[in-house]
Amino acid sequence: MDARVERRGTRRLEGSKGDGAAMDLGTQDSAALGLRVSWELDVFGRGAAHTRQAEGEYDAALYAAHAARAALVAEVARTWFGVQRLSAALEDARATVTIQRNLQHLLARKMDRGLAPVSELARVEASLWAAQADEVVLQAKWDASRRALLVLVGLGDASLDTLPSAALLSKPPGLPHALPSELLTRRPDVLMARAQMNAAAGGLELSRLALWPSITLTPSVGLNWQGNGNSLRTGYWSLAGNVLLPVLDRPRLLAQAKAQGARAEQAVIAYEQTVQRAFSETDQALLQMASDQQRLDMLQRAQDRAESAFQAADKGYRAGVFDLIVVLDAERTYRQARVALTDARGTALNHAVQVFQALGGGWQADASWVPQS
């Protein structure tokens, strides 16, 4: 659209009066207002191809953001379960220190009465120092893991006491009831690959349509006005069109269409690979998670039996029935059973994170901790 306004003064230099003096004809005003537009007729569907390409690119960027968010959530979950596992391991180490300290006190009393040799006390004290060293290491790892979790949730400068210190690990959820087809509508990487495929298909259609002619209409309307005594107003309109057909540029357009076709084919292959990888990852994660509960039940029974054996050996040693070696062996078996159960619980929770990450979400467990800003 354009507009123009002029104010023009006119003076005749050659006089028309009898004395030959110049005559001032006054001031002449003129104005012009015009509107010109250009409109390309979408005869062959270029607009739909542009829309498909733009929507595909937008959806791909959106699903990429969802994938990054899902990866962050999974990392937070794994770190949180790691904090719980280290907390439980720290409690196990403290329990071991307590057991060894109780044995040390018992042996010290026996040695004072001449009922135990110095070598047995030295052996228990060595185990006590080793257990205390393990406690120190686990305490440092637990603090570092809690700090990493606070950094992940945006509270890097918060106190470590912000997090709960419960040693009990969260119970892994049950196997989700999901259909295989849900992966295609929930996993961000699958949705992103499909969006990229749609964008590539739109670009391929555009490259093909570039070989066809383009038809452009250029309508225009306007108004002219002149004032010099009597005003004069005139209006006009016009309708023009042109057809552009690429002739000399056709080889370049054909090469671009061929290259875009190869990119579209790559997008299709990438989508197929993403879908296959999604099903494979989900299947493997479900298989790993399926055996976790059975393994936890077995390890729980093993820990209970090992605890019973240690308590019986401890009572027998205090009564003078068993030697120290029996108590230490029972305590070592009990300690190994506790560690195995704690590690298995942490592994089961990590498997649960892998399953729900492979499924694209769906975790329904209640949140046990909400960070306070």
Summary of the structure (lengths in Angstrom):
residues: 373
radius of gyration: 41.6
end to end distance: 54.5
largest distance: 155.1
contacts: 1051
relative contact order: 0.14
helix: 64%
strand: 15%
